[in-house]
Amino acid sequence: MQQQEDGTVTTEESFGQLTPEWVLGLVEEGLGVRCNNLFRPLNSYINRVFEVETVDRHRLVIKLYRPGRWSGEAIAEEHRFLGELAAAEIPVVAPLPLLSGTTLGRRDHLHYALFPKCGGRSVDEFTEEQWLQLGRLLGRVHQVGAMAGADRRVTMLPQRATREQLRYLADSPVVPKDLQGVLQKTVLAIIDEITPLFAGAECIRIHGDCHFSNLIHRPGESLFLIDFDDMAMGPAVQDMWMLLPGDLDAAGYELELLLEGYETFRPFPRRSLRLVEPLRAMRFVHYMAWCAHQVAGDGLTRAVEGFGSREYWQREIADLVDQQQRIAAWRPSGNLA
C-alpha cells in the first residue's frame, strides 16, 4: 500500500490489476480519440506500459507510473526535458499533450502519460560511424540538459544519491541482520573514498540510465534515445560509461570515437573520466536499492534470481570490495588523463 502526497492511498495490488477496459478508457479520455481492441502489455519492471491503437490505426503507448516511485513534480521535470529535446529536433520520444493541456494525466491517484509508438531495433555492435553518431547524440542531449536544472530528480553524487540508497537498504528487511553492518561499512568506505573525486564536477540533466537497451535504430533515421524514466542530475560521463564494451583501458578506441562525436556539440572534460569506476560502484548500490524497492512494492517481484538471499548479499559485498580496489588502483593512461 502506498500513501500519496494528498493523503489518499493506492494499493500495489490494484496497480497490478489494471483492466484493458479501464486503460483504453483512459486513453480515449486523455486524447479525445476512440481506440480499437488492440491492447498489448510491454515489458517494464517499474511501471505498467501498454501498446494501444486508435480506430484510425495510430499506435500509441500508455505508461502508468508506479505509485510512490516519483512525485508528479519529478515526472513533470522528465517531460519538460523531453519536450525541450524534441523542440531541438533531437531524436527522443516525447509525451503527447493531453486534452487537459499537460502531458501528465492523473486518474484514481495514478499518474499516466501517452507517447507515440516508435518502433526500431537494438544495435548489437556499433560501427565506427555509429559510435560517432552516438557521441553527437549525447552531446546534443547534454547541450540541452545544461540549460536548466531539475530539483525534484536524483542528483548522482555519492554524498547524496548513494548515501540515500544506503539508508534505504539499512532500513530494508531484505538484508540479513548480521550482514547489514558489513554492507554499511563497505559502502560508507567507498563513499568517503570517492567523494573528493566529484569536487567541482558539473551536474546537468542527463538520461541517467544510458545503455544499449535504451537506444533504438530506425532504418534511414538517426539513433533514438528512449526511456528517460531515470533522468537525473549528474556528470555527463554517467551517460557514456555503460555504453563502452569494457573498462576505459580496454575500450579506448570506442571512447575516442564517442568523444569525437560528442565534442562536435559540447566540450567534454576528460578529467571526469576518473569518475567512471566510482560511478560503477555507485551503480552497484543503486541496483541493490532498486531491487529492494521492487520487493517492497508487492512483496514478490525479484528482478534478480536469488535477490535477498544470504548468498546474494555476500556476493554483492565481495563485488563492492573488489570495485573499491579497482577505484584505488585506477590510473589514467595515454590521452585519458
N, C-alpha and C positions, 0 to 999 in steps of 0.2 A: 504494500500500500504506500502511495506517495502523496504527501501533502503539498499542494501548490501554493504559490505566493499569496493568493487571495483567500487561503484557508480551506478551500474545497479539496476533496480527496478523489483521486483516480486510482483504481487498483491495477496492478500489473496483469491480473487475470483478464480484466475487461479489455486491456490494450492488446492482449494476445488473442482475443476472440472477436476481432472486428469482422463484420459480415460483408460480403460483396455488395448487398443492397445498401448498407449504411455508407460504405466508402464511395460507391458510384453516386449516391445522392449528394455526398459532399462535393464531388467534382462538379456535378450539374449546378449545384447551388453556388459554388465558388466562382465558376466561369460563366454561368448562364448559358450552358450548352446542354445538349442531350447526348447521352452515352449509349452505346450498344452493350452487348453482354460480355465483351472481352474483359477478363479480369485475371491477371497473371501475377502471382506473387514473385518478387525479385529478391535475390539474396541480400540480407542485411542483418548483422548481428545486433545492432543497437536499435534501429528504427524499424517501422513496418513500411515497406515500399511495394507498390503495385503498378503494373502497366495496365493502362485502360485505353479505350478508343472511343472517339466521338462518332456520332452517326454519319458524319461526313468523312470518316476514315482517318482522322488525325490521331496519331498515337501520343499519349501523354503518360507521364509518370507522376504519381502522387506519393509524397513522403509524409508519413505521420511520425512526429518526433516522440521518442520515448519520454514519458513523464519523469521529471526530476533530472533529466540529463543536462538540458540547457534551459536557461530562462528565455522568455520571449525576447528580451532585450539582446541577449547574446546571439540568438538566431537572427535577429534583425541586422546585427552587425555583419554576420556572414552574408546575408542577402544584399546588404549595401555594397560590400566588397565585390560580390559577383556582378552587381549592376554596373559598378564603375569599370570593371574589367571588360564586360560586354560592350559598354559605351566606347571603350578604347579599341574595339574590334579585336580583342584577344580571345582566342578560341576556348571558351568555357561554356557551361550550360547554366544560364541564369534562370531564376524562378520567374514564372509568368505573373503579371499583375492580375489580381482578383477584382471582382466587381466592387469590392469594398474600397479599392484604390490602393491597397497594400499588397505585398507579396506573401505575407504571413497570415494565414487564417487560423481561426480557433473555433472549436465546437466541443461541447461537453468536456471542457478543460484539456483538450488535446490541441496542440499546435500542428498545423499542416501547411504544406506548400505544394505547388504544381509546377512541373517542368516539361518542356518539350522532350519527346523521346529522341535520343541522339545515339544512333547505332554506330558500331565500329568494332574494331578488334584490337586486342593487345599485341604488342610487338615483342617477339621472343628475344631477338638480338638486333641491336641498333647498328645501322651503317654509320660511316663517318659523317655523312650529311645529316643523318637523323640526330646524332649527338650534337652537332652544331645547331640544328633546328630546335632541339630541346633546350639548349643553352639560351637561344634567343627568346624562346617562350618564357622561361623562368626570369630572364632579365626584364622582359616587359611586365610580367606579373609583379615583380618586386618594385619596378619603377612606379607602378600604381600603388602598390602596398605601402610605399614610403610616404605617400601623400597625406595620410591620416592615420589615426590610431584606432584601437578597439578596446575600450576599457573593460568590457564585460567578457573578454576572451582570456584564455590562459596565457600567461607570459612565460616563455620557455627559458627560465633561468633556474639554476639549481636551488637557490635560496627561496624560490617562490614555488614553481610547479613541482619540483621533485620533493621538496620538504612537505608540501601539502599532500602529495601522494603517499609519502611515508606515514604521515599522521593517519591517513585513511586506513592503510594496511595495519598500523599498530592497533587500531580500534576494531579491526575486522576479525570475526571468528574463524575465517578460513586459514589463518596462520596458526600452527600449533603453538601453544603457550610456551613450551620450552625452547622454541626457535625464534620467538618474537625478539628477544634480546639480541641475539647474534645478527638477525636481519637488520635491526635498527642500528646496531653498532657499525655494521659493514656499510650501509647506505650513508650514514652520517659521516663516516670517514671519507667516502667518495665526495660527498657534498663539500666538505671542508677543503679537500684537495683541489677540486676543480673550480670552486667559486672565484678565486683570483684570476683564473684564465678568462672569465667573462667580463672582467673590468673594462669598461669602455666599449663593450660590444653594442652595436646598433641593433635595436629590436624594432622590426617593422611588421606589418601584416604579411603573413606567409600562409601557404597552403597548410603546412604542419604535418601532413601525412603523405608526403610525395614519394610514392613508389610506383612500380610499373603497372600495377593493377588499377591505378588511378589515371593512367594515360591510355587514350584510345586513338587508333589511326583510322581515318576515313579516306578511302581512295580518292586521290585528286585534291585532298584538302590537307590542312596542317594537322599536327598532333593536337588533340583536345585534352585539357586538364580537367578532371571531373572530381566530384565528391569533396567539397570543401567543409564537410561536417566538423573536422578537427582544426579548422582555421585558428591560427594563434598569432600572438605577438612573439617574435623570436628572431634570432640571427638568420641571415639569408642562407647560410651554409646548411641549415637544417633541411631545406628543400632540395639538397643536392646529394648528401652522402648516402642516403638509402638507394639511390639510383645506380651507384657505382658497383661494378662487378668485382668487389673485393675491397681491401683497405687501400689507403692512399698510395702506398708504395707499389702495390700490385696493379692499381687502376690509374696510374699516372697518365697514360696515353688518353684514355677516355675523359679523364678530368680536364686535360688541356683542351680538348675539343669542346667540352661543355663550357669551360670558362671563356674560350674564344668567342663562342656564340653569345654568351651572357654579356660580355663586355662590349658587344655591339650597341647595347642599350644602357648599360649601367656598370660603373666601375665595381670590381669585386675586391674586397680587402683580403688578400692572400693570408694575412696574419690570422684570419678567422679559421683557417684550416686546422689550427691547433685545437679547435673545439669539436672536431669530428668524433674522436674517441670519447671525450666527456659526454657528448650528445648521445652516443651509442649506449653508454652506461645509464643515462637518464631515460633512454627508451626502454631499457630493461625494467626499470622501476615503473614507468608509465604503463607498460603492458601488464605487469603484475596487478597494479591497481585497477586497470581496465577490466581484467578478468574477474577481480573481486567484486567490482560493481555489477558485472553481469550476473554473478551468483546471487548478490544481494537483491537484484531486481526481481527474480522469480524463483530463486532457490534451486533452479535446475540447470540453467544454461551454462555450459562449460565450453569455452572456445578452444581449450587445450585439453587433450585427454589426460586424465590424472590430476587436473588442477586441484590444488588444495590438499593433496596427499603429502605425507611426510617426505616421501622421495622427491616430489616436485620441489618443495621448498629447499631441501638440501642441495638439489641440483642448481637451483636458481642462486642460492647464496654462493656456491662454488663458482658459478659463472661470473657473479659480481666481483669476487675476489680476483679471478683471472683478468677481468676487464680493468680493475684497479691497477694491476701490474702492467697492463698494456699502456694505460694512460701515463704511468710513471716512466715507462721505457721509451715512449714515442719521441722521436726527434725528427724535425723536418729534413728532407733530403732534396738535393738539387734545387729546382726552381719553385719548390713548395714553400720555401721559407718566406 
